[in-house]
Amino acid sequence: MLRDAEPLGCRERTGPCRHGIPGAGVHEAGFTWSSGRPDNTVGPDETLARLRIITAEVGLPGKADFQNGSAAEPEGVAANVGLAVRTCVAGLSIEAFSGDPARPLLEVDLAVGCLQSARAAIDASGLAVVFTARSEGLVRDRADIDGLLSSH
């Protein structure tokens, strides 16, 4: 279960940091690979802890590669994204990856629901966070560009 945390003074930041410039990137794959683990093996608690450390120590807002929001349904994505924005990230990305190697992409309706709930959680925070929605089609060997664009 993810734990809530107090925001790290996001609202009090001034100058360029308040607007997300400059910032520190937190890339999940880079973190897992540097710790000897494969991509998509870090859980949400560890990801949130890493975001808190980086934004606190560097003193800059971060941009988080938040994988699939550590959930397979919109409600879970919303809850986890809500916790992520409280770490003082200025940007966050969610991908349409299911976690299932046999069917790596979420069904379109479910992916859209997850993305909408992530955006709603960001909006509810009252913080200015840039949101990026990504399809994992090319990364997951689904190289049909026309199909990806029409379905995602």
Secondary structure, 3 states (H helix, E strand, C coil): CCCCCCCCCHHHCCHHHHCCCCCEEECHHHHHHHCCCCCCCCCHHHHHHHHHHHHHHHCCCEEEECCCCCCCCHHHHHHHHHHHHCCCEEEEEEECECCCCCCCECCHHHHHHHHHHHHHHHHHHCCCCEEEEECCCCCCCCCCHHHHHHHC
